[in-house]
Amino acid sequence: MEKTRNLLFIPGPFSFDHTFQRHHRTTDTLKTMVVKHEENRFIKWIHLGDEPLLLDASIRYEEDGISIEMNKSVSETKMEALQHYLHRMFGVGNSLDAFYEHMQTNKKLNGLVEQFHGMRVITNPDLFETTVDTIIGQQVNLKFAATLKERLVRLAGEVKDYEGDDLYLFPTAEKVAKLEYEELRALSFSQRKSEYIIDFARLVANGEVDLEALWAMSNQEIIDRLLPLRGIGVWTIECLMLFGLNRPDVLPAADIGLRNAVKVLYGTGEQPKTEDIRLLAEREHWNPWESYITFYLWQYLNTIGK
């Protein structure tokens, strides 16, 4: 396989298996990404400017970090855009070395650092998809949320074959903005959820909501900007910052998975309440790595099968 020049270098420890373990996100039959562990390779369709592009990249281990290489030739302009995309996807500004140093004095959490050493948090920089994905998941179970997402993709997005796998390309805001509520209602979306998704898409499409501007905002500024929008609450914004913007310092204290992981790791007996999580984070000085601690605790919970 002929590779182009490096797209990106990321310093610090890295584990391909740990990093990509939790990213086999699927609908019932569609995949957001194909991960080839034996090749340290990942493949997904992304929006790059006005065109879809197959991101087919491999990771090469260096002495003091990793390099990400594209597995097919692309133009110089697209290379620059890809570097920008990957910088966001891998949260290059978040230093694992700094995170690990911060955790050294915490015996319980440092044990997770050792168990999942090299796990970098990777996210989806498509903030429109991340937000809509989160809205879909509001107050429904994961399986039904996946079904609804697949139906939306098949209605307004694209499904592209890759070596026998159906990879999806999520619809743009412009495409979703053209839908009518009844079209989503026919796919078993609730009336309110149909309105939330399509209204949000229309705000993005007409420029009233500038998702690109969120990258330069503080966490509080993002909350202040998005909270007035219908269908977007604090939980939705936290998910956007965790799974889209790759912010290292977000604490989703109300998350059941996080509370269950703390219950097991700390042996609290009962599931801690939201306020208990906030007090624990303050007492143990989780800041400014609340997101990373949360991701490591989620991975811990996945490992023990609770």
DAMO-V518990 format. One record per residue. N is the residue number from 1. RES is the residue in one small letter. PHI is phi in whole degrees, 0 to 359 (999 if undefined). PSI is psi as a letter, one per 40 degrees, with the letter a starting at -180 (* if undefined). OMEGA is omega in radians with two decimals (* if undefined). Layout:
# DAMO-V518990
n | res | phi | psi | omega
N | RES | PHI | PSI | OMEGA
N | RES | PHI | PSI | OMEGA
This chain:
# DAMO-V518990
n | res | phi | psi | omega
1 | m | 999 | h | -3.11
2 | e | 277 | h | -3.10
3 | k | 253 | i | 3.02
4 | t | 274 | a | 3.10
5 | r | 294 | i | -3.10
6 | n | 300 | i | 3.04
7 | l | 275 | d | -2.97
8 | l | 199 | i | 2.99
9 | f | 245 | h | 3.12
10 | i | 237 | h | -3.13
11 | p | 284 | i | 3.03
12 | g | 98 | i | -3.12
13 | p | 292 | i | 3.14
14 | f | 204 | h | 3.01
15 | s | 238 | h | 3.12
16 | f | 299 | d | -3.07
17 | d | 298 | d | -3.14
18 | h | 294 | d | -3.08
19 | t | 294 | d | -3.06
20 | f | 262 | e | -3.11
21 | q | 302 | d | -3.02
22 | r | 267 | e | -3.05
23 | h | 250 | f | 2.98
24 | h | 271 | f | -3.12
25 | r | 286 | h | -3.10
26 | t | 228 | i | 2.83
27 | t | 269 | a | 3.10
28 | d | 294 | d | -3.06
29 | t | 229 | e | -3.09
30 | l | 255 | i | 3.11
31 | k | 242 | i | 3.01
32 | t | 275 | d | -3.08
33 | m | 202 | i | 2.96
34 | v | 258 | h | -3.12
35 | v | 245 | h | 3.12
36 | k | 250 | g | -3.04
37 | h | 297 | d | -3.08
38 | e | 291 | e | 3.14
39 | e | 247 | e | -3.03
40 | n | 51 | f | -2.97
41 | r | 228 | i | 3.09
42 | f | 222 | i | -3.06
43 | i | 225 | h | 3.06
44 | k | 203 | i | 3.04
45 | w | 274 | h | 3.13
46 | i | 227 | i | 2.97
47 | h | 272 | h | 3.10
48 | l | 235 | h | -3.00
49 | g | 70 | b | -3.11
50 | d | 264 | e | -3.06
51 | e | 233 | i | 3.00
52 | p | 284 | i | 3.13
53 | l | 220 | h | 3.07
54 | l | 278 | h | 3.08
55 | l | 276 | h | -3.14
56 | d | 239 | h | -2.99
57 | a | 228 | i | 3.09
58 | s | 235 | i | 3.13
59 | i | 249 | h | 3.10
60 | r | 246 | h | -3.13
61 | y | 282 | h | 3.07
62 | e | 250 | i | -3.12
63 | e | 298 | d | -3.05
64 | d | 234 | f | 3.14
65 | g | 165 | a | 3.12
66 | i | 227 | i | 2.98
67 | s | 245 | i | 3.06
68 | i | 252 | h | -3.08
69 | e | 240 | i | 3.08
70 | m | 277 | h | -3.09
71 | n | 266 | e | 3.03
72 | k | 207 | i | -3.09
73 | s | 285 | h | 3.04
74 | v | 225 | i | -3.10
75 | s | 292 | i | 3.14
76 | e | 300 | d | 3.13
77 | t | 296 | d | 3.13
78 | k | 290 | d | 3.09
79 | m | 300 | d | 3.13
80 | e | 296 | d | 3.12
81 | a | 294 | d | 3.11
82 | l | 295 | d | 3.09
83 | q | 302 | d | 3.13
84 | h | 297 | d | 3.14
85 | y | 298 | d | -3.10
86 | l | 292 | d | 3.09
87 | h | 302 | d | 3.13
88 | r | 286 | d | -3.10
89 | m | 301 | d | -3.09
90 | f | 267 | e | 3.11
91 | g | 53 | f | -3.01
92 | v | 301 | d | 3.13
93 | g | 288 | e | 3.13
94 | n | 267 | h | -3.06
95 | s | 274 | h | 3.08
96 | l | 296 | d | 3.11
97 | d | 301 | d | 3.13
98 | a | 294 | d | 3.11
99 | f | 297 | d | -3.12
100 | y | 295 | d | 3.10
101 | e | 296 | d | 3.13
102 | h | 296 | d | -3.05
103 | m | 270 | e | -2.98
104 | q | 303 | d | -3.07
105 | t | 273 | e | 3.14
106 | n | 260 | h | -2.99
107 | k | 298 | d | -3.10
108 | k | 292 | d | -3.10
109 | l | 287 | d | 3.10
110 | n | 293 | d | 3.04
111 | g | 296 | d | 3.07
112 | l | 290 | d | 3.09
113 | v | 301 | d | 3.12
114 | e | 291 | d | -3.11
115 | q | 292 | d | -3.08
116 | f | 245 | f | -3.06
117 | h | 303 | h | 3.13
118 | g | 91 | e | 3.11
119 | m | 281 | h | 3.08
120 | r | 265 | i | 3.11
121 | v | 280 | h | 3.04
122 | i | 249 | i | -3.02
123 | t | 228 | a | 3.12
124 | n | 255 | h | -3.09
125 | p | 289 | e | 3.05
126 | d | 283 | g | -3.00
127 | l | 291 | d | 3.07
128 | f | 293 | d | 3.11
129 | e | 300 | d | -3.10
130 | t | 299 | d | -3.14
131 | t | 293 | d | -3.13
132 | v | 296 | d | 3.10
133 | d | 304 | d | -3.12
134 | t | 290 | d | 3.09
135 | i | 299 | d | 3.10
136 | i | 301 | d | -3.06
137 | g | 279 | e | -3.13
138 | q | 294 | h | 2.99
139 | q | 59 | f | 2.99
140 | v | 225 | i | 3.13
141 | n | 285 | i | -3.02
142 | l | 299 | d | -3.10
143 | k | 295 | d | -3.14
144 | f | 291 | d | 3.08
145 | a | 300 | d | 3.12
146 | a | 296 | d | 3.12
147 | t | 295 | d | 3.13
148 | l | 297 | d | 3.14
149 | k | 297 | d | 3.13
150 | e | 299 | d | 3.14
151 | r | 296 | d | 3.09
152 | l | 295 | d | 3.12
153 | v | 299 | d | -3.11
154 | r | 292 | d | 3.13
155 | l | 284 | d | -2.97
156 | a | 238 | e | -3.13
157 | g | 259 | a | -3.13
158 | e | 222 | i | 3.03
159 | v | 243 | h | -3.05
160 | k | 237 | h | -3.14
161 | d | 285 | h | 2.98
162 | y | 223 | h | 3.10
163 | e | 49 | f | 3.09
164 | g | 92 | e | 3.09
165 | d | 259 | h | 3.08
166 | d | 271 | g | 3.06
167 | l | 269 | i | -3.13
168 | y | 254 | i | 2.98
169 | l | 243 | h | -3.05
170 | f | 294 | i | 3.14
171 | p | 296 | i | 3.08
172 | t | 285 | i | 3.08
173 | a | 300 | d | -3.13
174 | e | 298 | d | 3.14
175 | k | 289 | d | -3.14
176 | v | 291 | d | -3.14
177 | a | 298 | d | -3.12
178 | k | 276 | e | 3.14
179 | l | 285 | i | 3.02
180 | e | 253 | i | -3.11
181 | y | 306 | d | -3.08
182 | e | 298 | d | 3.14
183 | e | 293 | d | 3.08
184 | l | 283 | d | 3.09
185 | r | 300 | d | 3.13
186 | a | 293 | e | 3.13
187 | l | 260 | e | 3.10
188 | s | 81 | e | 2.94
189 | f | 287 | i | 3.05
190 | s | 291 | i | 3.13
191 | q | 299 | d | -3.11
192 | r | 295 | d | -3.13
193 | k | 294 | d | 3.07
194 | s | 299 | d | 3.13
195 | e | 294 | d | -3.12
196 | y | 302 | d | -3.06
197 | i | 292 | d | -3.07
198 | i | 290 | d | 3.11
199 | d | 296 | d | 3.10
200 | f | 297 | d | 3.12
201 | a | 300 | d | -3.14
202 | r | 292 | d | 3.08
203 | l | 296 | d | 3.11
204 | v | 290 | d | -3.08
205 | a | 296 | d | -3.12
206 | n | 268 | e | 3.03
207 | g | 89 | e | 3.13
208 | e | 290 | d | 3.04
209 | v | 244 | h | -3.12
210 | d | 259 | g | -3.10
211 | l | 293 | d | 3.13
212 | e | 299 | d | -3.11
213 | a | 294 | d | -3.11
214 | l | 297 | d | -3.10
215 | w | 300 | d | -3.09
216 | a | 264 | e | -3.09
217 | m | 267 | i | 2.99
218 | s | 285 | i | 3.12
219 | n | 303 | d | -3.11
220 | q | 293 | d | 3.09
221 | e | 297 | d | 3.10
222 | i | 295 | d | 3.10
223 | i | 300 | d | -3.12
224 | d | 298 | d | -3.11
225 | r | 284 | d | -2.99
226 | l | 265 | d | -3.03
227 | l | 301 | d | 3.12
228 | p | 291 | e | -3.09
229 | l | 283 | i | 3.12
230 | r | 298 | h | 3.07
231 | g | 85 | e | -3.12
232 | i | 240 | h | 3.10
233 | g | 251 | a | -3.10
234 | v | 298 | d | -3.13
235 | w | 299 | d | 3.14
236 | t | 298 | d | -3.13
237 | i | 291 | d | 3.08
238 | e | 299 | d | 3.11
239 | c | 297 | d | 3.10
240 | l | 299 | d | -3.13
241 | m | 288 | d | 3.14
242 | l | 282 | d | -2.97
243 | f | 262 | e | 3.13
244 | g | 241 | d | -3.03
245 | l | 278 | e | 3.09
246 | n | 58 | f | 3.08
247 | r | 284 | h | -3.08
248 | p | 278 | e | -2.92
249 | d | 239 | f | 3.12
250 | v | 251 | h | -3.14
251 | l | 246 | h | 3.10
252 | p | 278 | g | -2.96
253 | a | 298 | d | -3.12
254 | a | 276 | e | -3.06
255 | d | 294 | h | -3.09
256 | i | 295 | d | 3.14
257 | g | 298 | d | 3.11
258 | l | 297 | d | -3.12
259 | r | 293 | d | 3.10
260 | n | 293 | d | 3.13
261 | a | 296 | d | 3.09
262 | v | 296 | d | 3.12
263 | k | 303 | d | -3.09
264 | v | 286 | d | -3.06
265 | l | 295 | d | -3.08
266 | y | 264 | e | 3.11
267 | g | 61 | f | -3.07
268 | t | 282 | e | -3.13
269 | g | 85 | c | 3.08
270 | e | 260 | i | 3.10
271 | q | 294 | h | 3.14
272 | p | 295 | i | 3.09
273 | k | 279 | i | -3.14
274 | t | 305 | d | -3.12
275 | e | 294 | d | 3.09
276 | d | 298 | d | 3.12
277 | i | 296 | d | 3.14
278 | r | 296 | d | 3.12
279 | l | 294 | d | 3.10
280 | l | 298 | d | -3.14
281 | a | 298 | d | 3.12
282 | e | 288 | d | -3.11
283 | r | 296 | d | -3.09
284 | e | 262 | e | 3.05
285 | h | 57 | f | 3.09
286 | w | 292 | d | -3.12
287 | n | 298 | h | 0.14
288 | p | 258 | f | -3.05
289 | w | 239 | f | -3.10
290 | e | 302 | d | -3.12
291 | s | 296 | d | -3.11
292 | y | 295 | d | 3.10
293 | i | 298 | d | 3.11
294 | t | 298 | d | 3.14
295 | f | 296 | d | 3.12
296 | y | 292 | d | 3.09
297 | l | 291 | d | 3.06
298 | w | 298 | d | 3.13
299 | q | 296 | d | 3.07
300 | y | 301 | d | 3.13
301 | l | 296 | d | 3.08
302 | n | 298 | d | -3.08
303 | t | 292 | d | -3.09
304 | i | 272 | e | 3.02
305 | g | 73 | f | 3.13
306 | k | 274 | * | *
